[in-house]
């Protein structure tokens, strides 16, 4: 339950960061708080998701699920970071 909840929080935070970063409307996030707090909360929730979710699966599959979650987390964070800094 903790892994799934933290994954949903991570997804919501990444959506908030992407919406704030790619928006051309200044009223969307006028002070940049969604970008700042969404990034910090998203990283914490993402690490919690990567660590907690594999524990819900059988021992024989945990290593593969951990690698998949970690690759998805790092890849998404790197892609979002690069997309926001290069635009």
Beta strands, then each sheet from edge to edge (+ up, - down):
end
